[in-house]
Amino acid sequence: MPESRPNTSSPRRVGVREFRGNLTSFLQQVQDGQRFVLTSHHKVVAEIGPPSSDVGARKPGALRGRIKIADDFDSLPADLLKAMEDGA
């Protein structure tokens, strides 16, 4: 099990297999501010760290009244329906 490390200036390199095997511990370290560079076969494949400050929480209903559905949304033109049925 990986030990907690203080936040450092450069991200810690971790293999994908080790990261996956200790996911909960690594995610706790990310919450504490640690950053990681994930590697697979010595190649960097991803970086993981705390979210930037501009990432906010979702606000349900934020688009209410802004999305319009066309009146013919769930109707299919007759020629298209025929083409689909003939191919079956």
VODOPA-577828 format. One record per residue (C-alpha): x, y, z; chain; residue in one letter; residue number from 1. Coordinates in Angstrom, 3 decimals. Layout:
+----------+----------+----------+------+------+------+
!        u !        v !        w ! loro ! sese ! nuza !
+----------+----------+----------+------+------+------+
!        X !        Y !        Z !    A !    a !  NUM !
...
+----------+----------+----------+------+------+------+
This chain:
+----------+----------+----------+------+------+------+
!        u !        v !        w ! loro ! sese ! nuza !
+----------+----------+----------+------+------+------+
!    0.000 !    0.000 !    0.000 !    A !    m !    1 !
!    1.510 !    3.364 !   -0.965 !    A !    p !    2 !
!    2.315 !    5.781 !    1.813 !    A !    e !    3 !
!    0.993 !    9.335 !    1.965 !    A !    s !    4 !
!    3.438 !   11.819 !    0.580 !    A !    r !    5 !
!    3.404 !   15.567 !    0.891 !    A !    p !    6 !
!    2.576 !   17.700 !   -2.126 !    A !    n !    7 !
!    5.749 !   18.236 !   -4.152 !    A !    t !    8 !
!    6.534 !   20.479 !   -7.073 !    A !    s !    9 !
!    6.821 !   17.628 !   -9.568 !    A !    s !   10 !
!    4.241 !   14.849 !   -9.946 !    A !    p !   11 !
!    5.110 !   11.359 !   -8.748 !    A !    r !   12 !
!    5.453 !    8.717 !  -11.481 !    A !    r !   13 !
!    3.302 !    5.649 !  -10.898 !    A !    v !   14 !
!    2.645 !    2.602 !  -13.040 !    A !    g !   15 !
!   -0.935 !    2.009 !  -14.154 !    A !    v !   16 !
!   -0.999 !   -1.414 !  -12.500 !    A !    r !   17 !
!    0.132 !    0.008 !   -9.130 !    A !    e !   18 !
!   -2.342 !    2.886 !   -9.448 !    A !    f !   19 !
!   -5.236 !    0.555 !  -10.241 !    A !    r !   20 !
!   -4.317 !   -1.794 !   -7.393 !    A !    g !   21 !
!   -4.293 !    1.026 !   -4.824 !    A !    n !   22 !
!   -6.878 !    3.346 !   -6.348 !    A !    l !   23 !
!   -8.548 !    4.432 !   -3.109 !    A !    t !   24 !
!   -5.250 !    5.385 !   -1.509 !    A !    s !   25 !
!   -4.073 !    7.301 !   -4.576 !    A !    f !   26 !
!   -7.374 !    9.176 !   -4.868 !    A !    l !   27 !
!   -7.081 !   10.203 !   -1.218 !    A !    q !   28 !
!   -3.608 !   11.557 !   -1.971 !    A !    q !   29 !
!   -5.024 !   13.468 !   -4.944 !    A !    v !   30 !
!   -7.619 !   15.007 !   -2.632 !    A !    q !   31 !
!   -4.719 !   16.049 !   -0.393 !    A !    d !   32 !
!   -3.127 !   17.888 !   -3.340 !    A !    g !   33 !
!   -0.691 !   15.281 !   -4.703 !    A !    q !   34 !
!   -0.292 !   14.964 !   -8.487 !    A !    r !   35 !
!    0.632 !   11.755 !  -10.337 !    A !    f !   36 !
!    1.920 !   10.875 !  -13.787 !    A !    v !   37 !
!    0.644 !    7.442 !  -14.807 !    A !    l !   38 !
!    2.917 !    5.289 !  -16.931 !    A !    t !   39 !
!    2.455 !    2.108 !  -18.914 !    A !    s !   40 !
!    5.562 !    0.317 !  -20.154 !    A !    h !   41 !
!    7.617 !    3.392 !  -19.186 !    A !    h !   42 !
!    5.485 !    5.702 !  -21.354 !    A !    k !   43 !
!    3.422 !    8.488 !  -19.833 !    A !    v !   44 !
!   -0.275 !    7.819 !  -20.509 !    A !    v !   45 !
!   -2.054 !   10.217 !  -18.153 !    A !    a !   46 !
!   -1.748 !   12.801 !  -15.437 !    A !    e !   47 !
!   -4.023 !   12.957 !  -12.437 !    A !    i !   48 !
!   -4.323 !   15.640 !   -9.820 !    A !    g !   49 !
!   -6.766 !   17.851 !   -7.993 !    A !    p !   50 !
!   -9.232 !   19.715 !  -10.228 !    A !    p !   51 !
!   -8.425 !   23.265 !  -11.219 !    A !    s !   52 !
!  -10.266 !   26.004 !   -9.387 !    A !    s !   53 !
!  -12.492 !   26.772 !  -12.394 !    A !    d !   54 !
!  -14.206 !   23.358 !  -12.234 !    A !    v !   55 !
!  -17.494 !   23.889 !  -10.442 !    A !    g !   56 !
!  -20.239 !   21.636 !   -9.258 !    A !    a !   57 !
!  -23.058 !   20.806 !  -11.661 !    A !    r !   58 !
!  -26.226 !   22.783 !  -11.166 !    A !    k !   59 !
!  -29.288 !   20.697 !  -12.051 !    A !    p !   60 !
!  -31.775 !   22.668 !  -14.081 !    A !    g !   61 !
!  -29.219 !   25.278 !  -15.195 !    A !    a !   62 !
!  -30.410 !   24.961 !  -18.823 !    A !    l !   63 !
!  -34.137 !   24.893 !  -18.004 !    A !    r !   64 !
!  -36.010 !   26.945 !  -20.587 !    A !    g !   65 !
!  -33.003 !   27.188 !  -22.926 !    A !    r !   66 !
!  -33.385 !   23.867 !  -24.749 !    A !    i !   67 !
!  -36.151 !   23.574 !  -27.325 !    A !    k !   68 !
!  -37.326 !   20.349 !  -28.926 !    A !    i !   69 !
!  -38.691 !   20.546 !  -32.442 !    A !    a !   70 !
!  -42.379 !   19.731 !  -32.853 !    A !    d !   71 !
!  -41.514 !   16.878 !  -35.250 !    A !    d !   72 !
!  -38.802 !   15.435 !  -32.991 !    A !    f !   73 !
!  -40.345 !   11.982 !  -32.687 !    A !    d !   74 !
!  -41.928 !   11.681 !  -36.143 !    A !    s !   75 !
!  -40.155 !   10.049 !  -39.059 !    A !    l !   76 !
!  -40.679 !   11.201 !  -42.666 !    A !    p !   77 !
!  -42.676 !    8.599 !  -44.618 !    A !    a !   78 !
!  -39.961 !    8.091 !  -47.266 !    A !    d !   79 !
!  -37.306 !    7.422 !  -44.640 !    A !    l !   80 !
!  -39.580 !    5.030 !  -42.744 !    A !    l !   81 !
!  -40.335 !    3.153 !  -45.978 !    A !    k !   82 !
!  -36.649 !    2.898 !  -46.847 !    A !    a !   83 !
!  -35.900 !    1.470 !  -43.411 !    A !    m !   84 !
!  -38.758 !   -1.032 !  -43.551 !    A !    e !   85 !
!  -37.884 !   -2.190 !  -47.065 !    A !    d !   86 !
!  -34.324 !   -2.979 !  -45.992 !    A !    g !   87 !
!  -35.438 !   -5.228 !  -43.130 !    A !    a !   88 !
+----------+----------+----------+------+------+------+
